[in-house]
Amino acid sequence: MELRAVADLAPDERTALFERDAGVADARDTARDIVGRVREEGDVALRQLSKEFDDVDVGNLDITDEAERAYERLDADLRDHVETAAANIEAFHEAQLPDDWRREFDDRELGRRYRPLERVGAYVPGGTAAYPSSALMGVIPAKVAGVDHVAVATPPAADLNDTTLAAIHVAGADAVYQVGGAQAIAALAYGTETVARVQKIVGPGNRFVTAAKAEVREDCEIDFLAGPSEVLVVADDTADPELVAADLVAQAEHDPNASVVAVTDDEATGEAIVEAAHEQAADRDRREVIEQAFENDASGVFVARSMSEAVLFAAEYAAEHLSIQADEDEELLERIDVGGSVFLGPFSPVAAGDYAAGPNHVLPTGGLAKTHGGLSVDHFLVSQTVQRLDRDALSGIADTVTALAEAEGLEAHAESVRKRFEE
């Protein structure tokens, strides 16, 4: 990773930055095959695929009881921290709950009410790292919304991670299955002998998980296509390069396909960020993963000719995580309307939001922040509108309804109104 000028980016470099898909398109064929196998073969396919991709001989697919036992085994201090994070996440999502309402509109009683989905699946990643935080982020908002049955799928392992399982239990999951990857998405979407079919699947994952979500979404609702993690830091000359670099390194350690970017209007700051990022990466346990992420085409440190150019860059990038480390951070926020979750100031590291600040860390990637928000209570609710009209209220709009119905050639619509006023 080296410092580059925004103005010097070639068309293919801009495409890699702003139209990134983190290899999801290349995973579609494999994901389609896996989904097909699970639909046809059920539990047999899940066990075979677990052996093939995870090198694990899975016994019981349902490990719900094991999650409770993991909670009891967990170190007391760590258990307290999991519960603290859960409480913060729950409080933030409870604030999102909408109220049912009814109002009078010229004698028309109109309203809206909200009801939860019945069955939801949450994917909790595993593989090269454990993600108890994703368990909290996926399950808690569903339970806050009132979802009756929340199932979790998480990759199998010879030794399942106790912290992840304990977090799943704390979050309130009703069922837990040890199955990962595209096969987990297929199992939740279509059901198997063990895994119950759900109405909606949420949660982040690698490119195969994301590709599988794209495959099943005609048959099962999904939240959005959340691929490998990404961060964009907007910094000015007041930013501490060491802190900016720390945020880049932290997101890079998620996945070799992670995208980590900083943009600044100060060349000296940009050079210092690059130097600090490489120095910090050298000391991290996941150094190889971090360095691979640094070399992604959608990663880099960039110098803009002005803060206005940096703002335009950030708006076009539409990052999953947007960190603003600048003197006028509130003003810059007003100028940048896109970003899955925004972190203002030097003491708001992305890691705080990843774990315990409260907002959800399941966020749109690959530029989807231009049109999608992060996971919220809203994803687990269905709204209904309610209408009650008395004779006078209907009479007041009868002519409008019948005129428009006849203009559309729908005579029966018009007649359904007229019949209500026949002698």
MIBADREN-405223 format. One record per atom (N, C-alpha, C): y negated, x, z negated. Coordinates in steps of 0.05 Angstrom, whole numbers, plus 5000, padded with zeros to 4 digits. Example, Ala and Ser with C-alpha at 12.3 -4.5 7.8 and 13.67 -1.06 7.14 Angstrom:
511452644844 509052464844 506652644844 504552574858 502152734857 499952584843 
***
This chain:
502450175000 500050005000 497550185000 495750125019 493350285021 490950095025 488550205022 486150045026 485550005055 485149755063 484449685091 481949515091 480549515113 478149355116 478849085129 477848875117 478348605128 477548595157 475248715163 474148695190 475848835211 477549025202 479149185221 481949065225 482648845213 485248735216 485748635244 488048725256 488748645282 489848355281 490048215304 491047945304 493847915292 495648105298 498348085286 498348125256 496448295246 496248335218 495148085204 493247955216 492147705205 494347495205 495947485225 498147285226 500047335203 500747585198 502647655176 501547575149 498847595146 497647525121 497347225117 496347095138 495446815135 497546615144 499646695157 501746515166 504446605156 504446725133 506846845121 508946625114 511446685117 513546505107 515646645091 515246905086 517047065068 519947045077 520447025104 523147025114 524546765112 523146545105 524546285102 525646195128 524146225150 525146135176 527746275184 527946525177 530346685184 532746595167 532246455145 534446365128 535446085134 534145945153 534745665158 537545625167 538545785186 541245745197 543345785175 543045995159 544946035137 544845805117 542445715110 542245495091 543445245102 543045195128 544244945141 547244955139 548445185144 551345205142 552345155114 550945275094 551745235066 551544945058 549344815065 548944535059 551244365071 551944425095 554144285108 556744315094 557344555085 559844615071 559944455044 557744455030 557744315004 558044015008 556743905029 556943615034 559843535040 561243715054 564043645063 566043715041 565643935026 567744035009 567144004979 564743934972 564043894944 564544134926 565844084903 566244294883 567644544894 569544494912 571044724924 569044914937 567144804952 565244974966 563445114945 562644984924 560945104904 562345344891 564945324885 566345544873 566745774893 567345704918 567745914938 565046064944 562945914945 560346034951 559346204927 559946124903 559246274880 560746544880 563246544888 564646794891 563546964913 562846834935 561846984959 559147104954 557246954942 554547054940 553847164913 555147074891 554447164864 556647334852 558947354866 561247514856 562147414829 562147144825 562947024800 565046814805 567246834790 569246624790 568446414770 567446194781 566445974764 568645804754 568745764728 570645574716 569445294715 568245234692 566844974690 564044994703 563644814721 560944794734 558944674714 559844494698 558044364679 558044524653 555644634647 555444804623 553244694604 553044434604 551044304587 551444384557 553844374548 554344444520 553744734514 554144904534 553645194531 550645244526 548845074538 546045114534 545245064505 546544864493 545944814464 546945044447 549345144454 550345374438 548645624441 547545664465 545745894470 543245864453 542245624450 539945584433 540545664404 542845594394 543645664367 544045964363 544946094385 545446384383 542846554386 540746434398 538446594404 537046704379 536046944382 534447064360 532246874351 531946844325 530046644314 527246684324 526246934326 523546984335 523246904364 525146984381 525046914409 525146604412 526846474396 527046184397 524346054391 522946174371 520246064364 518346094388 518546324402 516646364424 517346164447 519846114452 520645924472 519445644465 519645574440 518745314431 515645304431 514345524426 511345524428 510545484457 511845624476 511145584504 511745294512 513945194503 514744914510 512644714500 511644754476 509644574464 507044584480 506244824488 503744854504 504044714531 506344754544 506844634570 506944324568 508244234547 508443944542 505643824538 504043954522 501343844516 499643824541 499744034558 498244024582 499143804601 501743764603 502743554621 502443274610 502443244584 501842984572 499042894579 497243084582 494443014589 494242914618 496342954634 496342864662 497342574665 498442464644 499742194647 497541994655 497941844676 495941644684 496441374669 494441224666 494640964653 494940744674 496640544668 496740304685 494040164682 493140024704 490639874702 490639624719 489039424710 488539184724 485539124723 484339034745 481438974745 480938734763 478638614758 477738384774 476038484797 476738414821 475238474845 474438204858 472138094852 471337834863 473537634860 474437594836 476537404829 479337484837 479637704850 482337814857 483138004834 485437954822 486338124801 488138334813 487238584814 488638804827 489139034808 491239174812 491739394794 493839594805 494439774788 496439984795 497940054770 500640094773 502240184751 504040404760 505040554741 506640794747 509340784732 511440854747 514040854735 515541114743 517041224725 518441484730 520841444749 521441664763 524041674777 526241664757 528641594766 530941574748 532541844745 532841984767 534542224767 533142444782 532842674769 531442904781 533043154777 532943334796 534243594794 532143814793 532444004775 530644234773 532244484778 531244644797 532644904802 531245124785 532945274771 531945494754 533145754766 531445924777 532546164790 533946354771 535546524782 536846734766 537046984783 539447084788 539747314805 538947574792 536847704804 536047964794 534447954769 533547724760 532047694735 532647414723 532047384698 532347134684 529646984683 529746724686 527246574686 527346324667 527346384641 527246154623 524645994626 522546124634 519945994638 520145774660 521745824681 522045624702 523545384692 525345424673 526645194661 524645014647 522845134631 520844974618 518944834637 518244974658 516244864678 517444644695 520144654700 521344454717 522144204701 523144244677 524244014662 522143864646 520344014633 518543874614 516743664628 515443724651 513843504663 515443264671 517943304678 519643074685 520242904661 520843034638 521342884614 518742744603 516442884606 513942764598 513442514615 514142524641 513742294658 515542064651 517742124637 519641914629 522141904646 522742114661 525142114677 527542094658 529441924665 531641864647 533742094648 534242214671 536342414673 535242654689 535042874676 534143124689 536443324689 537343404712 539543594715 538343864724 539444074713 538644344720 540944494734 540244634755 542144814768 541045094766 542745274757 541845554754 544245734762 543745964774 545846134785 547946214764 550446234772 552546324754 552346624749 553646704727 553746994721 556047034702 557047284703 559247354684 558447304656 555847374650 554747314624 552147164628 552146904624 549846744629 547646814609 545146814618 542946894602 542346694580 542546774555 542146594532 539346484531 537346644538 534546554536 534046334556 535146364580 534746164600 536145904592 538645924582 540145684573 538745554550 537745714531 536345604508 533845454517 532345564536 529945444546 530545174560 532745164574 533644924587 534144704565 535444794543 535944604521 533344514508 531544694502 529044624490 527444434507 527544484534 526044314552 527044024553 529543984545 530643714544 532343634567 533543824582 535243754604 537643594595 538443404612 540743234605 543443344616 543343514636 545743634647 545043914658 546844104656 546344374666 548844464681 548344564705 550544654723 550044944730 552245104729 552045384738 552745404768 550645364783 550845394812 548045464822 548045654841 545445754850 545145744880 542845844889 542345864917 542245604933 542645624959 542545394976 544645184968 546845284958 549045104950 548244924927 546545024909 545544854887 543844634897 542144694916 540344484927 542044274941 544044354956 545844164969 547243984949 548244104928 549743954908 548043744895 545543814888 543743624876 542943404895 542543484920 541643284940 543843084947 546343174949 548443004960 550642934939 550643084917 552643034897 555343164904 556943224883 559643324886 561343184865 563843264862 565543144842 564343184814 562943404809 561743464783 558743414782 557343494802 554443474802 553543204812 551943064796 551042794803 548642824822 548542644841 546442644861 543742564848 541542684856 538942624845 537142514867 534842404858 532942294877 530942504887 530442714870 528442914877 529243174865 528643394880 529143664871 526543814869 526143954847 523744114843 524544394834 522644574836 523144844826 522945064847 522345304839 522045534858 524745664863 524745834883 527245984889 526746184911 528846324918 528546524939 528446384967 528546534988 528146415014 530446235022 532846285012 535146105018 534945845003 533945854979 533445604964 531345444978 529145574986 526945435000 527945325026 529445475041 530545375067 532345145063 533945145041 535744915036 534044665029 531944695014 530244475007 529044355033 528444525052 527444425078 529644265093 532144345089 534344215103 534943935091 534643905065 535543655052 533343455049 530843525056 528643345048 528443085062 530043045084 530142785096 531942595080 533642705063 535542545048 534842545018 533242735009 532642764981 529742864979 528142744963 525342834960 525343114947 523343274955 522943534943 520043554934 519443744917 516643784909 515043904932 515744144940 514544274963 516144534968 515644674989 517144914996 515845154982 516845214958 515845434942 517545674945 516545874960 518046114965 517446334946 517946584953 517446814935 514546814926 514146934902 511546924889 509447084904 506847004899 504647134911 502147114894 500447314896 497947314881 495747434898 493347324895 490947434908 488847474886 487847714884 485647764865 483147814880 481047664873 478347704884 476847864863 475848104870 474548274850 471948384861 470048424843 467548554850 467348824836 465048954836 464949224825 464949214794 464848984782 465048964752 467948944743 469848894762 472648864754 473849134745 475649114727 477149354717 479549394736 479549604752 481749654771 484449654758 484649754733 487149764720 488249484715 486549294708 487449014703 488148874729 486648924750 487348804776 490048914785 490449174782 492949294790 495249184774 494749144748 496849034730 497848764740 495948594749 496748334760 498348364786 497548544803 499048594827 501948684821 502148874803 504748984796 506548774784 505348604766 506848394753 508048194772 506548114792 507647924812 509648064831 509148314837 510948464855 513748494843 513948504816 516648554805 518448304807 517348074815 518947834818 521147874840 520247984863 521947954886 521048154907 522848284922 521948464944 520348324965 520648054967 519147894986 516547784975 515847854950 513247754939 510947874955 508747714954 506347804968 504147844948 502948084947 500948154927 498548264942 496148154936 493748214951 491348234932 489548414937 486948424925 484848454946 482548324943 480348354962 477848394946 476248584954 473848654939 471548724959 469148694950 466848774967 465949054960 467349194943 466649464935 468849664941 468249854959 470350044969 471450214946 469750304928 470650474906 472550324888 471950064883 473749894867 476449864881 476349814908 478849784923 480550034922 479350264925 480950514923 482150554896 480650484875 481650514848 483950324842 483850084854 486049884851 488549994863 488350104887 490750214901 491950434884 490350624875 491350844859 492650744833 491350564820 492450464794 495050304799 495150154820 497650004826 500050184830 499650394845 501950584849 502650734824 500650804808 501250944783 502750764763 501950514761 503250324743 506050254752 506350224779 509050154789 511050374783 510150624783 512050844778 513250834750 511950694731 512950684704 514550424698 514850254717 516250004712 519250024718 520749864702 523649864706 524449764733 522949574744 523649464771 521949594793 521749854791 520050004809 520749964838 523349964844 524149934873 523349664884 523649454868 522849184876 519849174881 518349294863 515449294865 514549434890 515649664895 514849824918 515449684944 517749544945 518449384969 516449164973 515649034951 513548814954 510948934963 510249164954 507749294962 507649334992 510049385004 510149455033 510349205050 510448965039 510548725055 508148705073 508548585096 506248545115 504148355103 504948185084 503048005072 501948105046 502248365040 501148495016 499048695024 497348765005 495448975011 492848944994 491249154995 488649154982 486549185005 484549005004 482648995026 479849005016 478149135032 475349145026 473848975046 472148805036 470548625053 467748725054 466348655076 463548745080 461648615060 462448385049 460848235030 462648055014 461547944992 463147754977 463647504993 461847435010 462247205027 464647235045 465047475056 467447535072 469947525055 469747625030 472047615012 472747325005 470747155002 471246864997 472646735020 471746795044 473046685068 475946785071 476447035064 479147155064 480846995044 479846955020 481346814999 482046525007 480046395020 480446115028 482546105050 482646295068 484546295089 487346365079 487446545059 490046635048 491346415032 489746255018 490846025002 493146104985 492646274965 494746394949 495946204928 498446264922 499746124900 498246164874 497646414867 496046484844 493446614854 491146504846 488546614853 487246714827 486846974825 485447094803 482647184812 480647104796 477847174803 476847354780 476647614786 475747804766 473047914776 470947764770 468247834780 466147724761 463847834763 461647754745 460947454748 460847364772 460147084778 462646924784 464546924766 467146794773 466946494776 465346354761 465046064764 463745994791 461746154798 460446104824 462446154847 464046364845 466046414866 468146194867 468946094844 470845874843 469845634858 467245574856 466045344870 466145384900 466345634909 466345694938 469245724949 471245734931 474045754940 475545514932 476145334951 477345074944 480345084944 481645304951 484545304953 485645524935 488045464926 489445654908 491145484889 493745544887 495445374870 494645354842 493945584829 492945584802 490945814800 488745764787 486545954787 486246084759 485846344758 485646494733 482846634733 481146554714 478446654714 478046864692 476947094700 476247294681 478347494675 477647714662 479447934657 481647874636 481247674620 483247604599 484847364606 485047304631 486747074641 488747184661 490647354651 492647464669 494447244680 495447284704 497247084716 499647044698 500547264685 502847244667 502547034645 500046984636 499546784616 500346504626 499546454651 500346204664 503246194671 504446414676 507346424682 508946324658 507946364634 509646314611 508646114591 506146124583 505545974558 502745854557 501045894577 498345774574 498445474575 500245364591 500545074593 500844964621 499045034640 499344934667 502045024680 502844884700 505444934712 505445184730 507545334730 507645574747 509245524773 510245274776 511545214802 509345124821 508745304840 506345274856 506945314886 505345194903 505745224932 505245514941 506845614959 506545874970 506245865001 505846095013 505746105042 503445955054 501245925040 498945785050 498945485045 501145385033 501245095028 499244995007 497945184993 495945104974 493544974987 493344995013 491244855028 491644555027 494144465024 494644175025 496344075001 497344254984 499044174962 497944284935 498344134914 497844234887 500444324874 500244434851 502644524837 504244294825 506544364814 508344154802 506844024779 507043764777 505643614756 507143364749 506243224729 507442964722 507542774746 505442794763 505342614786 507742634804 509042874805 511342904822 513742734813 513642634789 515942484778 515342194774 513142104784 512241824782 512041694809 512641434809 512241264832 510141054825 508141014841 506040824835 506640564850 505840344837 506040074849 503239944847 502439814868 499939654866 500739364859 499039234844 499538954835 497238774844 497938544855 495838354864 496438074854 494437944843 494537664836 492037524845 492437324863 490137174873 490536874866 488336744856 488536454853 487436324878 487336054878 486635914902 483835994912 481936014893 479236084901 479036364913 480536554900 480436824910 481636844938 483836704943 485036714970 483136574990 481936354982 480136215000 477836405008 476936574991 474736744997 475336955019 477837025023 478537215044 480337095065 480836835064 482736705082 481836745111 479336695117 478436715145 478737005155 478237195138 478537475146 481437545152 483237455134 486037515137 487137385163 486537125167 487536995191 486437105216 483837175216 482637295240 483937555248 484337725228 485537985233 488437955241 489937775228 492737725235 492937635264 491237445272 491437345300 490537565320 488637735312 487837955329 490138155334 491938165315 494338335318 496638195330 496337935336 498437785349 500637695329 499937685303 501937615283 501237345272 502037145288 501336865282 502436775255 504936855248 506136765223 504636865199 503437105201 501837205179 499437015174 498136935195 495836755192 496736485181 499036395191 499936125182 500836135153 501736365143 502536385115 500236345096 497836395106 495336345090 494536055093 494435955118 493535685123 495235475107 497835525106 499635335093 498835285063 497635475052 496935455024 494535265019 493235185042 490835005040 491334745054 493834685062 494434435075 494334215054 493333975062 493233735044 496133645039 
***
